[in-house]
């Protein structure tokens, strides 16, 4: 009897658990459907309002243009026949009233234009809420850091996005003070020789991954961004130093060019704010912020950490980026 009661209790518990899970799934699915229906209705209302205001704007423009034509016609007739008393010739009082009517029609037309532009913005915003995914390309990263960077974004809430961005580093960028293409490098003088830098970076290969969270503060225009980043850099560089060599059994030192390789493992975290055009297909955006980088490398070799954009830099650094993208 006890065994039967235990089995009955276990069966009842499993049934109740399954029913609870099923109910929660149905409730969640119902909420998702209700949200999708509400969003679809809002989009349809915004589209209808835009079309209505567009027609109203066209009608007001026609009325305004027609009143201007009528006024000009009456003014010309009055100018050509100033002393003629004719019903077809407008009086000064009638012309003054026509001018007032033109001003009123112009005000109505300008107000309808403002309302139409507002409806267009609302329609764009409602359409942007239907975008669930986005891809982006970062030309600024390619130019400054030598990295080919793309990101893939997914909307996780109405104003929230999650983004992942892989990067392939192909060549030294202009941001590093050790690059031959550096725009603000100084000449390094040693032993009657002038060098572009103490160390000259010649090659860079590597990869990185970036994970970020984006929250729109104002519709789909102004946003807050925070993320983490890891990157690996295999850097080949040159420098001049005395190197030992032997000749006739004797040791000598010769001042010569030396090539070496340094590997960097960089970890970053950052936050900032940016602006972005509304997601209605193609869009552009950019952000500014502040981040922190810590770099791991071989201390027996060149650290390459002269400024905040260098490979071996440790500390705070400015975050600047620009993106071209497409949302669907």
HELIX and SHEET records of a PDB file:
HELIX    1   1 UNK A    2  UNK A   80  1                                  79    
HELIX    2   2 UNK A   92  UNK A  128  1                                  37    
HELIX    3   3 UNK A  139  UNK A  145  1                                   7    
SHEET    1   A 9 UNK A 133  UNK A 137  0                                        
SHEET    2   A 9 UNK A 147  UNK A 157 -1                                        
SHEET    3   A 9 UNK A 160  UNK A 169 -1                                        
SHEET    4   A 9 UNK A 200  UNK A 218 -1                                        
SHEET    5   A 9 UNK A 222  UNK A 247 -1                                        
SHEET    6   A 9 UNK A 250  UNK A 276 -1                                        
SHEET    7   A 9 UNK A 282  UNK A 296 -1                                        
SHEET    8   A 9 UNK A 315  UNK A 327 -1                                        
SHEET    9   A 9 UNK A 133  UNK A 137 -1                                        
SHEET    1   B 2 UNK A 188  UNK A 190  0                                        
SHEET    2   B 2 UNK A 193  UNK A 195 -1                                        
END                                                                             
